[in-house]
Amino acid sequence: MTATIYHNPACGTSRKTLAILREAGVEPRVVEYLEDPPSREELRRLYARAGLTPRRGLRAKEPLVAELGLLEPGVGDEAILDAMVRHPILIERPLVETDGGVRLCRPQDEVHAIL
């Protein structure tokens, strides 16, 4: 099985998800998305495959979200994607893609659904 995890090593949930993958015998491609952010098109593809909107993939707890007004009702998906590309810290993590699908693994046990 092939797998990719969009990972932040400073995030406990991301580290736990990576450990679950490895315990399942999967050695994923690890993308430290703060250093190597996905493109707008890649984000759009991942969210579509996961059945998520960009708003659902937004890390709402991040103070920058409020500063940029991204939770306002009139803010659309395109503006959210633009903000994520400019500020990858706004991408909720960990996002995992396998042959079985894509999941936003919060909580980390969500990864089992695509293993």
C-alpha angles and dihedrals in degrees: 000000000000121000140175125198121196094214141187108195090203091062118089094207090051092050091048091049091051089051091051090052092050093045087054089056095256118130102197130201101255115216113190091208095194088062098032107025122194117250123253089256092050091051091049090050094047094048092047091050090048093048090240133132118228087248089060089049092053118109094233094183091064109105090223089067091065093041090055093043092235095150093059112118095242096054109109134207094262093057090048092050090049090053092048092052091049093042112026090184084079092067111100112233153263102025113179129192123192135157085272096059143275126295136180095225102216103155097030093232088073087083090073090071091067100038 
